[in-house]
């Protein structure tokens, strides 16, 4: 089968599309013929050698954290699926290939209204965003600040927060065009960090100095101090990424004064039981809204597998609003 292979750490020239052996399913696995697999920031980090696959690899290093395709073979203990089912799901790696093996509890059926490309860009970001808001005990009537609202996670988080009953969703992005598109998805207060760098002051002004209840942050170090100022008393912040770095100085007094909570989260390296639970929660609470069109899957650009290097370049440019998807 054809697959994207990382030949070694480096720039996009280390990405190769070549033939590798096809995988074989275990007793609780699905073998899936992949039709679409989205690109994620983790793939760029993995290509540079900064995000190794959990447990290493026994063969060629194939990136890809999510997929969509049809079931072509099943293990003897698989429940709830049949040959030919359209499925999508999470992977620790290997998604950018013509065939993948996944544990059946990490897969979910694709709603009829989603194309292959849309389905391929759904699992990682919608499960991540939903799981992050759940970890923060986000409830109806609360407010949220979501950074990078043009990213896949940001787009998902806006819509899921609104679905969960958010009273206010504040978001940041680096262009007015992205913010206008985010408003159409439910964003209430749009902050362009290039022209309004003190997003904390904007959020405090809009909330009459109270601050926001929950912050979902993918930026990390550069936003730490402003995030702390933007939090309401008893506010909660969850770190989903560290695009600006992971090391910063912290004023611990803020935690005492605001009785704030900060936690970090990852999805890829978690035990299968936790990932399966997050998948089932998404399937129950979010997927029906995707199926009826209330929550939209936004795809920015589609690349054929052979143009994976160009897809990496495009993601690195930060020009996208929504998912970048490889079509197989």
N, C-alpha and C positions, 0 to 999 in steps of 0.2 A: 504494500500500500504506500501511497505518497504521504509525506509528513514534513512539517517544518522541523528542521534539526538545528540546534545551536552547536556549532562546531567547536566553540571555545569562547571565553569572555571577550567582549569587544563591541565594536560598532556594528552597524547593520550588515556589513559584509560577512559577518560570521553566521548569518542566517542562510540556510540551504534548504531547498525543497528536493527531497530525494526519496527513493524507495527504501523502506525498512520492513522487517517482519511484522505481520499483523498480530494483534493480541488474541489471547484465548480467554473466554469467560470462565470464572470459577462457579461453584454451585449456587452462589447468591448474586451473580453478576448478570448484567445485560451486555451484550455485544451490539454496538450501535454503528450503523453506517452514517457518518457525520455529513450533514448538509451545510452547516454554518457554525463557525466558532469565532467568538468575539475576541478582540484584543483588549488587554487591561494593562494598567500601569505596571503591575507586577511582572508582565512579560518583558517590559523594557529593563526593569531591574535585573531580572533573571538573565537576560542577554548579556548584561554588563558584569555578571558574576556576583551580584549583590543580593540575590534572593533565591538561594538553592532550593530545589524541590525537597519536601520532607522525606527523609529516609533515603535520599539519593536515588540514582537510577541504575538499573542493571543493563541498560543498553543506551541507544542514542538519546540525548536530552531533547525532548519535545515539549515546547511550552503550550499553554492553553488551559485556562481554569474553568471553562464552560463550553457547552456544546448543545447542538440540536440536531436530531436525525431520527431515523427509524430503527426499531429493534429488528435485528437479523438473526440473533441467536440468544438463548437464555439458559441459565443454569437450572438445575433440577429443583432448587429450593426457592426460586423467585416466586413472589406472590404479587398479584394485582396487575400484571402486564401480559401482553400477548405479542406474538410475532407480527410485525408490521405497525405496531403502535408508534405514533409520533411522540418523541420524548425530548426533554431537555434536562440539564442538570449540572451539578458541580463536579469538578475534578481537582486533584492536587497538582495536576499537570497532564500533558499529553493530548489536550483537546484539539490542537491544530494538526489533525491527521484524518485520513479517510475513514478510519475505524477507531473506536475507543471502547474500553471496558469500564463499566462503573457499577458499583454496588446498587442494587435496585432501590434501596431506601434513599439514595441521593438523587434519584431521578423523579420527574413528575411529567404528566402528560401535557402536551402542547394544546392550548385552546384552539378551536377551529379558526378563530379570527386572526391568528398570528401566522405570518409567513415564516419560512425557514430562517430568513435573515433576522427578523424580529425576535424569534424564539432563541436564536443563537446569542443574542445580546441581552437576554433577560436574567438568567439565574444568578450570576455572580453579584450584580449590582442591586437587584431587587431583594434578594435574600439578605445581603449585607446591610442595606439600609433599614429593612424591616427589623432585622435582628438587633441592630444598634439602637433603634428607638425603643424596642422592647427592653433591652438591657437598662435603659435609662428610666424605665417605668413611665414612659410618656403616656399621658392621659388626655382625654377630651377637655378642652378649655385652656390647655397650656400653650405656651409660645415656644417657637424653636428658631434657632439661628443655624443655617446650613451653609457651609462654605463650598465654593466651587460648584455653583448650581448649574453650570453647563456640563459638568462631568456626568458619567453614567450614574454614579452613586448619588450625586446632588439632585439630578432629575428625578430619580426614584424617591429620594427622601422627601422632596417637596410634596409629591403626590400622595405618598403614604402618610405623611404627617397630616395632610388635609383630610384624607380618608379616616384617620384616627380621631378627627375632631379638633384639630389645632385651631386656636383662636387667632393666631398670628404666625406667619412664616416669614422670617427675614432671610435674605440670601445675599451672598457676595459672588462677584465674577469680575473678569477683567475687561469686559466690553459691554456697551449699551445694547448691542444686538443680542448677545446671549441673555442679558437681563430681560429684554422685551419678550424673548421666547419663553423664559422662565415664568414671567407674569401670566402668560397664556395658560400655564400649567397650574397656577394657583399661588404664585409668589405674591406676598402682600407688600413687602418693603424690599426694594432692589437697591443694592449698594455696589457701585463701581469702585473697586479698591484702588484703581489708578487715579481717579479724580476725587474720591472720598476715602483716603487711606485710614482714617480713624473710624472704622466700622463700629467700634464700641460706643463712641459718642453718638453716632446716628441711631443705633439700636436703643440706647438709653433715652434719647430725645423722643423717639417714637413710642416708647413704652412709659413715658412720663417718669423717667429715671428709675423705674423698677428693675429693668433688665429682662432677659429671656430665661425661661425655665430650663431649656435644654439646648446644648450646642453639639452639633455633629461636625467634627473637624477632620479634614484630610491634609491640612497644611503643616501643623506641628509647631516647631520652635518659634518661627517668626510671629505667629499669632497668639502665643501663650498669654502675654500680658494683657493684650486687648480682649481676648476671650474672658479672662478673669474679671475684667472690669464690666464686661457685657452681661455676666451671669447675674440672675436674680438671687435673692436670699434662698437658700436651700436648692440652688440650681445644680444641674448635673451636666457634665461635659463628657463626651466619649470621643476618643481619638481613634480614627479609622485609618489614618495614614500620616506620614511625616514628610511630605514633599519638600518642605523647606529645611529639613533637618530634625534630628531627634534630641539635641542637647540645648538646654536653655537654663537661665537663672530664674528661680521662682520665688515670689514673695509668699511665704507660707502663711503670713498673717491673713491673707485674703480668705484662705480656707476656714480659718477660725471665725472671722467676721461674718462671712456669708454662710457658714456651715455647708460649704460646697462639697460636691463629690466629683472626682475625675477618675475615669477608668479607660483602659485601652482594650482594643479587641482585634482579633485576627480571625479569619475564617479558614484559610488554607490548611494551617497546621493543627487544627482542632481534631479531637478524636471523632471517629465516624458517628458515634452516638450523638454527639453534640451537633454535628453537621446535619444528620438525619432529622433531629428535632427542629432545627432551624428551617429545614426544607419543608417539613410538615406544617409548621406554623405559617410559612409563606403560602403554601398550597391552600390552607384553610382560610386565611384572612386577606391575602392580597390577590392571589390568582383569580378568584371570581370577579374582581373589579377590573383586572386586565381582560378577562374573557368578555365582559359586557361593555368594554371600551371606556369605562370611567377613568381608569389608569392607563396611560399610553406608554408604549415602548418606543423611544425615539432613537432612530438610527441615522447617523450623520453621513457616513460613507461606507461603501462596500468595495472590497478589493478581492480579486481572485487570489487563490493561495499562492500562486507564482509571484505575486507582487507584495509579499509579506514585508520586504524591506521598505518599500514605499509606504506601507501602512504604519510601520514603526516611525518613519520620519514624520508622517502626518500627525501621529499622536504626540510626538515630542514637540511639535509646533504649537500645541495647545489651541489650535484653531477650531477644534470640533465642538459641536453642541450635540451631545448624545453619543451613541456607541459607534465604534469602528469595528466592522465585521468582516471576517474572511469567509468567502463563499467557496465551497468545495464541490 
